[in-house]
Amino acid sequence: MGIGGIGIWQLLIVLLIVVMLFGTKKLRNIGSDLGGALKGFKTAMKDDESKDSAATEESEESNASTGETIDATPEKED
């Protein structure tokens, strides 16, 4: 038994049907488009993380130079 009760032969039959319906050229184009989209998403996430860390470092440096400390916890009102 394979994944979720699907055997290797069932997967090969489904793969054969998909190739027959779409053709190898169209499947290759879909694969490259999907790969490009994932690569773009990965670089966007990396850029976003670097911007967040740079902004955090700048605020820490400016607070250190002025001698201020900022408490990030919200105050409760009674």
C-alpha contacts under 8 A as a table, 3 or more apart, distances in Angstrom:
res1	aa1	res2	aa2	distance
1	M	4	G	7.84
1	M	5	G	5.36
1	M	6	I	6.17
1	M	7	G	5.08
1	M	8	I	7.86
2	G	5	G	5.49
2	G	6	I	4.98
2	G	7	G	4.57
2	G	8	I	6.44
3	I	6	I	5.40
3	I	7	G	7.11
6	I	10	Q	6.32
6	I	11	L	7.12
7	G	10	Q	5.45
7	G	11	L	6.55
8	I	11	L	5.13
8	I	12	L	6.23
9	W	12	L	5.07
9	W	13	I	6.22
10	Q	13	I	5.13
10	Q	14	V	6.26
11	L	14	V	5.14
11	L	15	L	6.12
12	L	15	L	4.99
12	L	16	L	6.09
13	I	16	L	5.06
13	I	17	I	6.25
14	V	17	I	5.13
14	V	18	V	6.21
15	L	18	V	5.13
15	L	19	V	6.19
16	L	19	V	5.17
16	L	20	M	6.15
17	I	20	M	5.05
17	I	21	L	6.13
18	V	21	L	5.14
18	V	22	F	6.11
18	V	23	G	7.74
19	V	22	F	5.46
19	V	23	G	4.99
19	V	24	T	6.08
19	V	27	L	7.55
20	M	23	G	5.60
22	F	26	K	6.04
22	F	27	L	6.54
23	G	26	K	5.67
23	G	27	L	6.35
24	T	27	L	5.07
24	T	28	R	6.01
25	K	28	R	5.08
25	K	29	N	6.29
26	K	29	N	5.06
26	K	30	I	6.17
27	L	30	I	5.03
27	L	31	G	6.10
28	R	31	G	5.06
28	R	32	S	6.22
29	N	32	S	5.18
29	N	33	D	6.09
30	I	33	D	5.12
30	I	34	L	6.09
31	G	34	L	5.13
31	G	35	G	6.10
32	S	35	G	4.99
32	S	36	G	6.10
33	D	36	G	5.13
33	D	37	A	6.19
34	L	37	A	5.10
34	L	38	L	6.23
35	G	38	L	5.15
35	G	39	K	6.15
36	G	39	K	5.05
36	G	40	G	6.15
37	A	40	G	5.13
37	A	41	F	6.17
38	L	41	F	5.04
38	L	42	K	6.11
39	K	42	K	5.09
39	K	43	T	6.30
40	G	43	T	5.26
40	G	44	A	6.13
41	F	44	A	5.08
41	F	45	M	6.18
42	K	45	M	5.20
42	K	46	K	6.25
43	T	46	K	4.98
43	T	47	D	6.09
44	A	47	D	5.09
44	A	48	D	6.11
45	M	48	D	5.08
45	M	49	E	6.21
46	K	49	E	5.20
46	K	50	S	6.27
47	D	50	S	5.15
47	D	51	K	6.23
48	D	51	K	5.15
48	D	52	D	6.25
49	E	52	D	5.13
49	E	53	S	6.21
50	S	53	S	5.18
50	S	54	A	6.04
51	K	54	A	5.10
51	K	55	A	6.12
52	D	55	A	5.20
52	D	56	T	6.21
53	S	56	T	5.06
53	S	57	E	6.15
54	A	57	E	5.12
54	A	58	E	6.17
55	A	58	E	5.13
55	A	59	S	6.27
56	T	59	S	5.28
56	T	60	E	6.22
57	E	60	E	5.10
57	E	61	E	6.11
58	E	61	E	5.11
58	E	62	S	6.17
59	S	62	S	5.16
59	S	63	N	6.09
60	E	63	N	5.12
60	E	64	A	6.09
61	E	64	A	5.04
61	E	65	S	6.18
62	S	65	S	5.17
62	S	66	T	6.34
63	N	66	T	5.32
63	N	67	G	5.90
63	N	68	E	5.16
63	N	69	T	6.45
63	N	70	I	7.96
64	A	67	G	5.04
64	A	68	E	6.50
64	A	69	T	7.75
65	S	68	E	7.92
71	D	74	P	7.94
